[in-house]
Amino acid sequence: MKSQLYLKRKLGQKLSEYRHNHHLRLEHVTKRTGIPWQRIDRLELGEETGWPVYKRLLEFYNLEATVELTDEVPFGRPKNCNPVS
């Protein structure tokens, strides 16, 4: 599903920005979360991984993710899909 992949990519970008902005090394995050650094790296690069990994990182960083529904769709609107009025 394109929307799920888009959400994961954006969330991965934001988690990467947060980690870099707070000068947290992959090794430190791995040690504290138990998530292998390779998996965190793939997540931050926008590659697919499971939702529990995102959840664990959000909790570790003490962050919350929210979703805003808009009419703007970055990857195009699916056929036969009309916004609800």
C-alpha positions as CSV (number, residue, x, y, z in Angstrom):
1,M,0.0,0.0,0.0
2,K,1.5,3.3,-1.1
3,S,0.1,5.4,1.7
4,Q,1.7,3.0,4.3
5,L,5.1,3.1,2.6
6,Y,4.9,6.9,2.4
7,L,4.1,7.2,6.1
8,K,6.9,4.9,7.0
9,R,9.4,6.9,4.9
10,K,8.3,10.2,6.3
11,L,8.4,8.8,9.9
12,G,11.8,7.3,9.2
13,Q,13.1,10.7,8.0
14,K,11.8,12.5,11.1
15,L,13.3,9.9,13.5
16,S,16.6,10.2,11.7
17,E,16.5,14.0,12.0
18,Y,15.7,13.8,15.7
19,R,18.5,11.3,16.3
20,H,21.0,13.5,14.5
21,N,19.8,16.8,16.0
22,H,20.2,15.2,19.5
23,H,23.7,13.8,18.7
24,L,22.6,10.3,19.4
25,R,24.8,7.6,17.8
26,L,23.3,4.4,16.3
27,E,25.3,2.4,18.8
28,H,23.7,4.2,21.7
29,V,20.2,3.8,20.4
30,T,20.8,0.1,19.7
31,K,22.2,-0.5,23.2
32,R,19.2,1.3,24.9
33,T,16.4,-0.1,22.6
34,G,17.7,-3.5,21.7
35,I,17.0,-2.7,18.0
36,P,19.9,-3.7,15.8
37,W,21.7,-0.7,14.3
38,Q,21.2,-2.1,10.8
39,R,17.5,-2.1,11.2
40,I,17.4,1.5,12.5
41,D,19.6,2.5,9.6
42,R,17.2,0.9,7.1
43,L,14.2,2.5,8.8
44,E,15.9,6.0,8.7
45,L,16.7,5.5,5.0
46,G,13.0,4.8,4.2
47,E,13.3,1.0,3.7
48,E,10.4,-1.1,5.0
49,T,10.3,-2.4,8.5
50,G,7.6,-3.4,11.0
51,W,5.5,-0.9,12.9
52,P,6.7,-2.2,16.3
53,V,10.2,-0.8,15.5
54,Y,8.8,2.7,14.9
55,K,6.8,2.4,18.1
56,R,9.9,1.4,20.1
57,L,11.9,4.3,18.7
58,L,9.2,6.8,19.3
59,E,8.9,5.7,22.9
60,F,12.7,5.8,23.4
61,Y,12.9,9.4,22.0
62,N,9.8,10.3,24.0
63,L,8.0,11.4,20.8
64,E,4.5,10.9,19.5
65,A,3.4,10.5,15.9
66,T,0.1,11.9,14.6
67,V,-1.5,11.7,11.2
68,E,-3.3,14.6,9.5
69,L,-5.8,13.8,6.8
70,T,-5.9,16.3,3.9
71,D,-7.1,16.4,0.3
72,E,-3.4,16.7,-0.8
73,V,-2.1,13.3,-1.8
74,P,1.6,13.2,-2.6
75,F,1.4,10.0,-4.7
76,G,-2.0,10.7,-6.4
77,R,-5.5,9.7,-5.6
78,P,-6.5,6.1,-6.3
79,K,-9.1,5.5,-9.0
80,N,-12.7,5.7,-8.0
81,C,-11.8,7.5,-4.7
82,N,-13.6,10.7,-3.9
83,P,-13.1,12.7,-0.8
84,V,-16.0,12.6,1.7
85,S,-17.9,15.9,1.9
